[in-house]
């Protein structure tokens, strides 16, 4: 992603947080997010490090969640992730751990075998992450299997 795009996202999130009065969601909330940075563990000139992820999830007060995202995969193909999961909020600090599990669609053609169990064009995945939030603004680091790590930023409302 270009620096200008990241700056625009940061300004949008900051202005939204300021207008929301820095209040945190009480109970259930929505979380909208985008990717800010990706790093493949084994860089390859073929790899795309600009995922252009847009995702939304619903998080309930007991930590259960569901969501969906669309993104450009490592081979620049439009892909989709539908999932369920759980988030564990720290009791004293604005930190959390998250685990989601679901299905990814979008690895096609010569890249269909780059993701395990993609026999019918849809593959099961488990994605762990850790994050923090400052009022409604949040950031997470997620591990994308043996392939990469990604930093996402978003807004909780």
Residue pairs with C-beta under 8 A, 6 or more apart in sequence:
1 35
1 36
1 37
1 50
1 52
6 36
9 34
9 36
9 153
10 153
13 137
13 153
13 154
13 155
14 137
16 136
16 155
17 134
17 135
17 136
17 137
17 155
20 135
20 136
20 157
22 135
22 136
23 135
23 136
24 133
24 135
24 136
24 156
25 136
25 156
25 157
27 60
27 61
28 58
28 59
28 60
28 61
29 58
29 59
29 156
29 157
30 56
30 57
30 58
30 59
30 156
30 157
31 56
31 57
31 58
31 59
31 67
31 138
31 154
31 155
31 156
32 54
32 55
32 56
32 154
32 155
32 157
33 53
33 54
33 55
33 56
33 57
33 69
33 138
33 140
33 152
33 153
33 154
33 155
34 52
34 53
34 54
34 55
34 152
34 153
34 154
35 50
35 51
35 52
35 53
35 71
35 150
35 151
35 152
36 139
36 151
36 152
36 153
37 150
37 151
38 49
38 50
38 51
38 148
38 149
38 150
38 151
39 49
39 148
39 149
39 150
40 47
40 49
40 74
40 147
40 148
41 146
41 147
41 148
41 149
46 74
46 75
47 74
47 75
47 148
48 72
48 73
48 74
48 75
48 76
50 72
51 71
51 72
51 73
51 150
52 71
52 72
53 69
53 70
53 71
53 72
53 150
53 152
54 69
54 70
54 71
55 67
55 68
55 69
55 70
55 71
55 81
55 152
55 154
56 67
56 68
56 69
57 65
57 66
57 67
57 68
57 83
58 65
58 66
58 67
59 65
59 87
59 156
63 86
63 87
63 88
63 89
64 84
64 85
64 86
65 84
65 85
65 86
65 87
65 98
65 100
66 83
66 84
66 85
67 82
67 83
67 85
67 100
68 80
68 81
68 82
68 83
69 80
69 81
70 78
70 79
70 80
70 81
71 78
71 79
71 81
72 78
72 79
73 79
73 106
73 107
73 111
74 111
74 114
74 147
74 148
75 107
75 111
75 114
77 106
77 107
77 108
77 111
78 106
79 104
79 105
79 106
79 107
80 104
80 105
80 106
81 102
81 103
81 104
81 125
82 102
82 103
83 100
83 101
83 102
83 103
83 127
84 100
84 101
84 102
85 98
85 99
85 100
85 101
85 102
86 98
86 99
87 96
87 97
87 98
88 96
88 97
88 98
89 95
89 96
90 96
93 132
94 132
94 133
94 134
95 130
95 131
95 132
96 130
96 131
96 132
96 133
97 128
97 129
97 130
97 131
98 128
98 129
98 130
98 131
98 140
98 142
99 126
99 127
99 128
99 129
100 126
100 127
100 129
101 124
101 125
101 126
101 127
102 124
102 125
103 122
103 123
103 124
103 125
104 115
104 118
104 122
104 123
104 125
105 121
105 122
105 123
107 114
107 115
107 118
107 121
107 123
108 121
112 118
112 121
115 123
115 125
116 123
116 145
117 123
117 124
125 145
127 142
127 143
127 144
128 142
128 143
129 140
129 141
129 142
129 143
130 140
130 141
131 138
131 139
131 140
131 141
132 138
132 139
133 139
133 156
136 155
136 156
136 157
137 153
137 154
137 155
137 156
138 153
138 154
138 155
138 156
139 151
139 152
139 153
139 154
140 151
140 152
140 153
140 154
141 149
141 150
141 151
142 149
142 150
142 152
143 149
144 150
